Amino acid sequence: MGRSWFLPILVAGIAALGVAMLGGTITDLGPWYQSLAKPDWTPPGYVFPIAWTAIFALAALAAVSAWLSAPNANARTTTIGLFALNGFLNILWSLLFFRSQRPDWAFAELVALWLSVLVLILYCGRFSRLSALALVPYLIWVSIAGALNWNIVQLNGPF
């Protein structure tokens, strides 16, 4: 791994850690969340931090791979913009679900989050197969989160 990898890895790592930490501080698993009816298939609580840690690590890897493989400055700028949008949408979901206590609004926003992951896979996959593959678990996890979010809305609404 040459010096050309150092700065992108550092920036992607700090960005992923920042999104994860901000999302984690917004997430409140207190009385309101505990009182929600959840489907029987809800993953145990310890699965979430493990899954998100792996997903953020893979997203950082995907960002570095896509950035280094991008054919030109415009593609690199677009890549950074798409990852930044995705990070914003990730944090926004936590704000809507946990802080605003609006799983219904969070579900609508989750559709945009899911689409942003799909766009990242399709866009970055044009020049980095590794990037696209590293983002597939993220798309799967957001799909599971979407199904869970939808079920919570159905079991507890209206909000």
trRosetta pair geometry for C-beta under 8 A, 3 or more apart (Angstrom, degrees):
i j d omega theta_ij theta_ji phi_ij phi_ji
1 5 4.8 -71 -176 48 96 153
2 5 6.0 117 66 2 58 96
3 6 5.4 -34 -160 1 52 120
4 7 7.9 -58 -170 30 33 94
4 8 7.8 13 150 6 61 114
4 68 7.0 106 136 -128 108 115
5 8 6.2 -75 -158 51 43 104
5 9 5.5 38 156 -23 81 116
5 64 6.9 54 -153 -178 83 126
5 68 7.0 -7 -101 -84 72 148
6 9 6.0 -67 -149 38 23 108
6 10 6.2 20 159 -18 64 111
7 10 5.6 -55 -144 37 31 113
7 11 6.2 27 160 -15 66 107
8 11 5.9 -56 -141 41 30 108
8 12 5.9 26 162 -15 67 111
8 63 7.6 -166 177 120 99 87
8 64 4.6 124 135 -129 114 85
8 67 5.3 -178 -137 86 133 138
8 68 6.1 -140 30 -53 172 98
9 12 6.0 -56 -139 43 26 107
9 13 5.9 28 159 -21 63 112
9 60 7.6 70 -149 159 58 108
9 64 5.5 30 -82 -106 62 147
10 13 5.9 -58 -144 37 23 111
10 14 6.3 20 159 -15 62 108
11 14 6.0 -58 -147 38 27 108
11 15 6.2 26 155 -18 64 110
12 15 5.7 -56 -144 39 30 111
12 16 6.1 28 158 -17 66 108
12 60 4.1 129 144 -157 105 81
12 61 7.7 148 137 -47 147 21
12 63 4.4 167 -123 83 122 124
12 64 4.9 -98 -4 -52 159 91
12 67 7.7 -152 -61 6 122 140
13 16 5.9 -54 -142 38 27 108
13 17 6.1 25 157 -16 63 110
13 60 5.4 68 -82 -158 50 148
14 17 5.7 -57 -144 41 28 111
14 18 6.1 33 154 -24 64 108
15 18 5.6 -55 -147 35 28 114
15 19 6.5 25 157 -15 64 104
15 60 7.3 155 68 -107 91 92
15 63 7.5 -75 71 100 137 174
15 83 7.3 57 137 138 149 121
15 84 7.9 -83 -157 -92 134 70
15 87 6.7 -91 170 -83 100 158
16 19 6.0 -54 -147 37 30 107
16 20 6.2 28 155 -17 64 111
16 56 4.3 135 -178 176 108 97
16 57 7.0 125 152 -79 155 32
16 59 5.8 153 -111 82 117 104
16 60 4.1 -69 -27 -63 149 110
16 63 7.8 -164 -54 14 108 139
17 20 5.7 -57 -144 41 29 111
17 21 6.0 26 159 -18 66 110
17 56 7.5 118 -70 154 39 138
18 21 5.9 -56 -140 38 26 107
18 22 6.2 22 161 -14 63 110
18 87 7.9 33 91 -169 96 139
19 22 6.0 -58 -144 40 26 107
19 23 6.0 25 158 -15 64 112
19 56 6.9 -176 78 -125 108 119
19 87 4.3 -108 -96 -149 136 103
19 90 5.8 48 -180 81 121 135
19 91 6.3 -118 -149 -53 79 103
20 23 5.9 -59 -145 42 25 110
20 24 6.1 27 155 -22 63 111
20 52 6.4 140 -131 147 101 111
20 53 7.3 73 -144 -98 147 56
20 56 4.8 -12 -65 -88 124 167
21 24 5.5 -55 -144 37 29 114
21 25 6.4 26 158 -18 65 104
22 25 5.9 -54 -147 35 30 106
22 26 6.5 27 154 -17 63 108
22 91 5.4 -10 112 -116 119 123
23 26 5.8 -60 -149 37 31 110
23 27 6.3 35 154 -28 67 106
23 52 7.7 -145 100 -166 138 145
23 90 6.0 -50 -80 137 138 97
23 91 5.4 -121 -76 -103 83 65
23 94 4.8 157 -148 -23 77 156
24 27 5.7 -50 -144 27 32 114
24 49 7.9 55 -112 -111 117 98
26 91 6.8 113 3 -161 154 76
26 94 4.2 101 98 131 127 121
26 95 5.7 -62 -166 -73 144 61
26 98 5.8 130 143 70 80 130
26 99 5.8 -63 -167 -38 93 116
27 94 5.4 -72 -66 -149 77 119
27 98 5.2 -176 -128 -55 42 168
28 32 7.2 43 108 48 113 111
28 33 6.5 172 105 -17 68 124
28 98 4.8 142 30 179 81 115
28 99 7.1 106 4 -76 120 58
29 33 5.0 -87 -142 73 44 147
29 34 6.9 76 165 -52 69 87
29 45 7.2 78 -151 -137 154 125
30 33 6.2 98 55 24 44 98
30 34 6.8 -85 139 -4 28 106
31 34 5.6 -61 -136 42 28 110
31 35 6.0 28 165 -23 66 110
32 35 6.1 -64 -153 33 24 109
32 36 7.3 36 150 -36 59 95
32 101 5.7 -74 171 -113 149 125
33 36 5.9 -42 -163 7 38 116
33 98 6.8 -12 -67 -121 122 86
36 103 7.7 103 -131 -38 146 146
36 152 5.7 12 168 -151 133 107
36 155 7.5 95 173 95 82 114
36 156 5.3 -40 -146 -74 86 152
37 152 7.4 161 81 -134 62 61
37 155 4.0 -127 94 150 113 124
37 156 5.5 174 38 -66 90 89
38 42 4.3 13 149 -47 126 151
38 148 7.4 4 -156 -163 99 94
38 151 7.2 71 -159 112 53 113
38 152 6.1 -13 -108 -92 69 91
38 155 7.1 178 -86 66 18 159
39 42 5.6 140 68 -41 69 84
39 148 6.8 -130 30 -127 114 65
39 151 4.3 -24 -35 157 121 154
39 152 7.8 -97 -13 -57 85 61
39 155 7.1 -163 -58 -39 68 144
42 148 6.2 97 -112 -134 79 115
43 47 4.0 -80 157 59 126 150
43 48 6.8 146 94 -52 122 75
43 51 7.8 46 120 -22 167 142
43 144 7.7 42 -24 156 123 133
43 148 8.0 -59 9 -85 87 146
44 47 5.4 109 65 -13 70 102
45 48 6.3 -46 -168 13 45 112
46 49 7.0 -56 -163 37 45 98
46 50 6.7 38 149 -12 71 115
47 50 5.8 -72 -155 45 35 111
47 51 5.7 32 156 -21 75 113
48 51 5.9 -57 -140 38 26 108
48 52 6.1 18 165 -12 64 110
49 52 5.8 -56 -137 43 31 106
49 53 6.1 37 161 -25 65 106
50 53 6.0 -55 -149 33 26 111
50 54 6.6 21 155 -13 61 107
51 54 6.0 -61 -153 39 30 108
51 55 6.1 27 153 -19 67 111
51 141 5.6 155 169 -126 123 135
52 55 5.4 -54 -140 39 34 113
52 56 6.1 31 161 -17 68 105
52 141 7.9 161 -81 165 56 154
53 56 6.1 -56 -145 38 26 105
53 57 6.4 26 155 -17 62 108
54 57 5.8 -58 -148 38 30 111
54 58 6.2 25 156 -15 66 109
54 137 6.9 -63 125 130 110 151
55 58 5.8 -57 -146 41 29 108
55 59 6.1 32 153 -22 65 107
55 137 6.0 -142 -101 112 80 105
55 138 4.9 115 -155 -94 106 80
55 141 5.7 -81 -82 33 140 159
56 59 5.4 -49 -141 36 33 114
56 60 6.4 38 156 -21 64 101
57 60 5.8 -51 -152 33 30 111
57 61 6.6 32 149 -16 62 105
58 61 5.4 -51 -149 38 36 114
58 62 6.2 40 150 -23 66 104
58 134 4.4 -173 -177 -179 91 90
58 135 7.0 171 135 -77 107 37
58 137 5.9 66 61 51 169 122
58 138 6.7 -157 90 -40 120 102
59 62 5.4 -50 -145 36 33 115
59 63 6.3 37 153 -22 65 102
59 83 7.4 139 172 -140 102 105
59 86 7.8 -153 -154 115 133 139
59 134 7.2 171 -77 134 27 106
59 135 6.7 71 -103 -103 68 79
59 138 6.0 80 -71 -73 102 145
60 63 5.7 -50 -147 33 31 112
60 64 6.5 29 155 -15 64 105
61 64 6.0 -58 -149 38 30 108
61 65 6.2 26 156 -16 66 111
61 130 7.4 -96 147 150 101 107
61 131 7.8 -168 120 -106 70 58
61 134 5.0 -139 91 -149 109 157
62 65 5.8 -58 -144 40 28 109
62 66 6.1 24 159 -16 65 110
62 120 7.3 64 141 157 137 120
62 124 6.4 76 173 127 98 163
62 128 7.6 139 -160 113 64 132
62 130 7.3 -166 -111 123 59 73
62 131 4.1 98 -158 -149 75 69
62 132 7.6 132 -139 -34 112 18
62 134 4.0 -162 -67 85 95 123
62 135 4.9 78 -114 -51 163 93
63 66 6.0 -57 -144 40 26 107
63 67 6.0 25 159 -19 64 111
63 79 7.1 138 -148 158 68 106
63 80 7.9 75 -161 -101 107 55
63 83 5.0 55 -108 -103 117 157
63 131 7.4 116 -50 -131 18 110
64 67 5.8 -57 -142 38 27 110
64 68 6.1 17 163 -10 64 111
65 68 6.2 -62 -144 43 25 103
65 69 5.9 9 162 -6 64 119
65 124 7.7 84 93 174 92 121
65 128 4.6 140 136 -173 97 140
65 130 4.4 -117 -163 90 159 115
65 131 4.3 -164 89 -61 113 88
65 134 7.0 130 24 8 142 142
66 69 6.0 -69 -139 48 25 102
66 70 6.2 48 157 -53 64 92
66 79 4.8 177 128 -144 118 136
66 123 8.0 53 -152 109 138 86
66 124 3.8 -55 -108 -142 133 114
66 127 7.0 99 -145 78 66 96
66 128 4.6 -135 -92 30 56 147
66 131 4.0 80 -56 -108 92 161
67 70 5.9 -31 -151 -5 28 117
67 76 5.5 67 -148 -138 73 89
67 79 5.5 -174 -83 106 67 146
67 80 7.0 60 -100 -60 113 84
68 128 7.9 93 65 -93 75 134
69 127 4.7 167 131 136 104 97
69 128 4.0 141 53 -74 151 101
69 130 7.9 149 -29 41 148 103
69 131 7.1 -137 37 -16 134 126
70 75 3.7 180 -168 108 107 110
70 76 4.3 169 77 -66 155 69
70 78 8.0 160 -136 52 137 92
70 79 5.7 -116 -73 -18 136 140
70 127 5.8 109 -105 90 37 153
70 128 7.8 -39 -55 -29 57 114
71 75 5.4 73 43 12 72 155
71 127 5.8 -138 -31 -111 89 148
72 75 5.2 98 54 10 68 101
72 76 7.2 -127 105 -4 37 91
73 76 5.5 -55 -148 37 35 113
73 77 6.2 36 154 -20 68 105
74 77 5.7 -53 -148 36 31 111
74 78 6.3 31 153 -18 64 106
75 78 5.6 -51 -145 38 32 113
75 79 6.3 40 152 -25 63 104
75 127 6.8 48 171 9 149 154
76 79 5.6 -51 -149 33 31 116
76 80 6.6 30 153 -17 64 103
77 80 5.8 -53 -150 36 32 109
77 81 6.3 32 152 -19 64 108
78 81 5.5 -56 -148 39 32 114
78 82 6.2 31 156 -20 67 106
78 123 7.0 -126 134 178 117 139
79 82 5.9 -56 -147 35 28 108
79 83 6.5 22 157 -12 63 107
79 123 7.3 -176 -95 125 69 119
79 124 6.2 87 -123 -93 104 96
80 83 6.0 -59 -148 41 30 107
80 84 6.1 31 153 -21 66 109
81 84 5.6 -55 -144 37 30 112
81 85 6.3 32 156 -19 65 104
82 85 5.7 -49 -146 35 31 112
82 86 6.4 33 153 -19 62 106
82 116 7.1 168 -171 -167 79 88
82 119 6.3 -139 -148 115 123 109
82 120 5.4 157 145 -92 124 81
82 123 6.1 -174 -69 63 171 153
82 124 7.7 -154 84 -43 146 100
83 86 5.5 -53 -148 37 33 114
83 87 6.4 36 153 -20 65 103
83 120 6.9 87 -79 -116 65 126
84 87 5.7 -52 -149 35 32 112
84 88 6.5 34 152 -19 64 104
85 88 5.7 -55 -151 36 32 113
85 89 6.3 30 153 -17 66 107
85 116 5.8 -149 115 -138 103 132
86 89 5.7 -55 -146 38 32 110
86 90 6.3 38 152 -25 65 104
86 113 7.2 93 -148 -147 68 68
86 116 4.4 172 -96 140 81 127
86 117 6.5 102 -132 -72 125 61
86 120 6.1 4 -58 -49 148 137
87 90 5.5 -50 -148 31 32 116
87 91 6.6 27 156 -13 64 104
88 91 6.0 -60 -152 39 30 106
88 92 6.1 33 152 -23 66 110
89 92 5.4 -51 -141 36 33 116
89 93 6.6 43 156 -28 63 97
89 109 6.8 -178 -159 170 85 96
89 112 5.7 -139 -136 112 133 100
89 113 4.3 174 142 -93 120 79
89 116 5.4 152 29 9 157 156
90 93 6.1 -49 -159 22 28 112
90 94 7.4 23 148 -11 59 102
90 113 6.3 112 -77 -135 54 122
91 94 5.9 -57 -160 36 39 110
91 95 6.5 40 146 -20 70 105
92 95 5.4 -53 -149 36 37 115
92 96 6.3 32 156 -16 69 105
92 109 5.7 -131 120 -176 110 144
92 113 7.9 -165 65 -68 101 110
93 96 6.0 -60 -149 39 29 106
93 97 6.0 16 161 -10 68 114
93 106 5.4 84 -158 -155 69 93
93 109 5.5 -173 -92 107 71 120
93 110 5.7 76 -119 -81 123 77
93 113 5.7 -7 -52 -47 130 151
94 97 6.1 -59 -134 45 27 103
94 98 5.5 -15 -177 20 68 117
94 99 7.3 60 135 -6 69 98
95 98 7.2 -61 -113 53 11 82
95 99 4.9 -34 -154 37 53 125
95 100 6.4 50 146 -12 67 102
96 99 7.5 3 -36 53 10 84
96 100 5.1 -32 -144 40 40 128
96 102 5.4 -73 179 71 79 100
96 105 4.7 -129 -167 104 123 105
96 106 4.0 167 105 -79 112 77
96 109 5.5 139 13 15 160 148
97 100 7.5 63 16 53 11 85
97 101 7.7 24 163 -111 33 24
97 102 7.0 -104 -99 67 29 52
97 103 5.6 49 -130 -96 81 61
97 106 3.7 56 -66 -93 84 162
97 149 7.1 -87 -104 -123 128 111
98 101 7.2 0 -178 -74 19 56
100 105 6.6 -35 102 60 142 139
100 106 7.9 170 63 -51 111 97
101 159 7.1 -169 130 -160 76 122
102 105 4.0 21 129 23 123 112
102 106 6.1 148 98 -19 70 87
102 159 5.3 145 -129 131 62 146
103 106 5.1 -55 -140 41 36 117
103 107 6.2 44 157 -28 68 98
103 149 5.9 -173 -167 -163 97 80
103 152 4.9 -106 -166 107 161 116
103 153 5.0 -156 117 -74 111 79
103 156 7.0 71 39 68 144 127
103 157 7.7 -118 74 -71 109 89
103 159 6.3 163 40 -54 77 151
104 107 5.9 -47 -151 26 28 110
104 108 7.0 27 151 -14 59 101
104 153 5.1 111 -85 -128 69 119
104 157 6.2 84 -66 -106 118 119
104 158 7.4 7 -47 -153 151 64
104 159 5.0 -163 2 30 116 125
105 108 5.7 -53 -155 35 37 111
105 109 6.4 33 149 -14 68 108
105 159 7.8 -107 -5 85 86 141
106 109 5.6 -58 -148 42 33 111
106 110 6.1 45 150 -33 67 103
106 149 6.0 -126 109 -153 106 130
107 110 5.3 -46 -146 26 33 119
107 111 7.3 45 152 -26 59 90
107 146 7.0 100 -143 -149 79 71
107 149 4.7 168 -91 135 87 117
107 150 5.7 106 -133 -80 135 63
107 153 5.6 -40 -26 -38 148 144
108 111 6.1 -43 -168 16 36 113
108 112 7.8 29 140 -8 59 99
109 112 5.6 -52 -164 35 48 111
109 113 6.4 50 140 -20 73 102
110 113 5.1 -48 -146 36 42 117
110 114 6.2 47 153 -23 69 100
110 142 7.0 176 -170 -174 94 94
110 145 6.7 -148 -146 114 134 102
110 146 5.0 166 140 -102 133 86
110 149 5.6 139 -18 57 164 165
111 114 5.8 -50 -148 34 30 112
111 115 6.4 29 152 -16 62 106
111 146 7.5 93 -75 -128 56 128
112 115 5.7 -54 -147 39 32 111
112 116 6.3 37 152 -25 65 103
113 116 5.6 -54 -150 31 31 112
113 117 6.8 30 152 -17 63 100
113 142 5.9 -149 121 -151 107 135
114 117 5.9 -55 -156 33 33 109
114 118 6.6 31 148 -16 65 106
114 139 7.1 84 -153 -143 74 72
114 142 5.0 175 -96 131 76 126
114 143 6.7 91 -126 -75 122 63
114 146 6.1 8 -62 -59 135 142
115 118 5.5 -54 -148 38 36 113
115 119 6.2 39 153 -21 68 103
116 119 5.6 -49 -144 36 33 112
116 120 6.5 39 152 -22 62 103
117 120 5.6 -51 -151 34 33 115
117 121 6.5 35 151 -20 64 103
117 135 6.2 177 -169 174 87 111
117 138 5.2 -156 -141 119 131 109
117 139 4.7 174 130 -85 130 77
117 142 5.7 167 0 20 155 153
118 121 5.7 -52 -151 34 33 112
118 122 6.3 25 155 -12 67 108
118 139 6.3 91 -72 -117 67 124
119 122 5.8 -59 -144 43 31 106
119 123 5.7 23 161 -14 69 113
120 123 6.1 -58 -133 43 24 103
120 124 5.6 5 175 1 65 117
120 131 7.9 -117 160 155 89 105
120 135 5.5 -159 109 -142 114 162
121 124 6.7 -60 -129 48 16 95
121 125 5.5 23 165 -28 57 122
121 132 4.9 82 -160 -142 71 78
121 135 4.8 -152 -82 91 86 131
121 136 6.9 87 -115 -72 132 62
121 139 6.5 -12 -39 -47 142 138
122 125 5.8 -56 -136 35 18 116
122 126 7.4 35 156 -36 53 92
122 132 7.7 83 -67 -117 20 112
123 126 6.3 -47 -174 5 33 112
124 127 7.0 -82 -170 52 45 78
124 128 5.3 -40 166 53 86 107
124 131 4.0 -97 146 122 125 138
124 132 5.9 -180 93 -62 90 71
124 135 7.2 108 59 -11 135 144
125 128 6.8 -88 -107 70 26 58
125 129 6.5 52 -148 -106 73 42
125 131 6.6 -144 -73 83 50 93
125 132 3.1 55 -91 -74 100 136
128 131 3.6 57 105 5 121 115
128 132 6.7 160 98 -12 69 80
129 132 5.7 -55 -152 37 36 111
129 133 6.2 31 154 -15 69 109
130 133 5.9 -60 -145 41 28 108
130 134 6.0 29 157 -22 66 110
131 134 5.8 -58 -144 36 26 111
131 135 6.6 19 158 -15 62 111
132 135 6.1 -67 -155 37 28 107
132 136 7.2 47 149 -43 62 91
133 136 5.8 -30 -158 -4 39 117
134 137 7.7 -49 178 23 39 99
135 138 5.0 -51 -164 35 61 122
135 139 6.4 63 142 -22 80 98
136 139 5.7 -53 -150 35 37 111
136 140 6.4 36 153 -18 68 105
137 140 5.5 -54 -147 38 36 113
137 141 6.1 35 156 -19 69 106
138 141 5.8 -55 -144 38 28 108
138 142 6.3 24 157 -15 64 107
139 142 5.9 -55 -143 40 28 107
139 143 6.4 35 152 -24 62 106
140 143 5.6 -55 -153 33 30 115
140 144 6.6 29 150 -17 64 103
141 144 5.6 -50 -150 36 35 111
141 145 6.2 36 150 -18 66 105
142 145 5.3 -49 -142 41 36 115
142 146 6.2 45 152 -27 64 102
143 146 5.5 -49 -148 31 30 115
143 147 6.7 29 153 -16 62 102
144 147 5.8 -53 -151 35 33 109
144 148 6.3 31 150 -16 65 107
145 148 5.6 -56 -147 40 32 112
145 149 6.0 37 153 -22 67 107
146 149 5.6 -51 -141 37 30 113
146 150 6.2 31 157 -20 64 106
147 150 5.7 -52 -146 36 29 112
147 151 6.4 30 154 -18 62 107
148 151 5.8 -57 -149 38 30 111
148 152 6.4 32 152 -20 64 105
149 152 5.7 -54 -150 34 30 112
149 153 6.6 32 151 -19 63 103
150 153 5.7 -53 -153 33 33 113
150 154 6.4 30 151 -16 66 107
151 154 5.5 -54 -146 39 34 111
151 155 6.0 25 158 -14 68 111
152 155 5.9 -59 -138 43 28 105
152 156 5.8 -12 172 14 65 121
153 156 6.8 -81 -133 53 17 86
153 157 5.1 27 179 -45 64 119
153 159 7.5 -71 -131 -19 78 117
154 157 6.6 -23 -102 12 15 111
156 159 7.3 41 117 -69 98 91
